[in-house]
């Protein structure tokens, strides 16, 4: 038995039949990506809950209640540039403590 190309290639039992590739259905878009049939959306696997604090922060960030005082900003900027601006550390500390107490109270009422 000879190994190699045989002149009788068409009669060989090991010949592999080649078929034309199946054509993809043409899509209306220009994408060549095969599309799967549309099915209903799967059920969500994760529940997301937004905390009341996050809702409050989002509403505060998106609200325009007119609390911006351009004249006050100008006065402060002028005082800073002239070196006359002073910081009231006691007022800042009082406000921080007050805000912390509000957050703790809100948390205590939640539980």
Helices and strands as residue ranges (DSSP letters): G 9-11, H 52-62, H 70-82, H 89-110
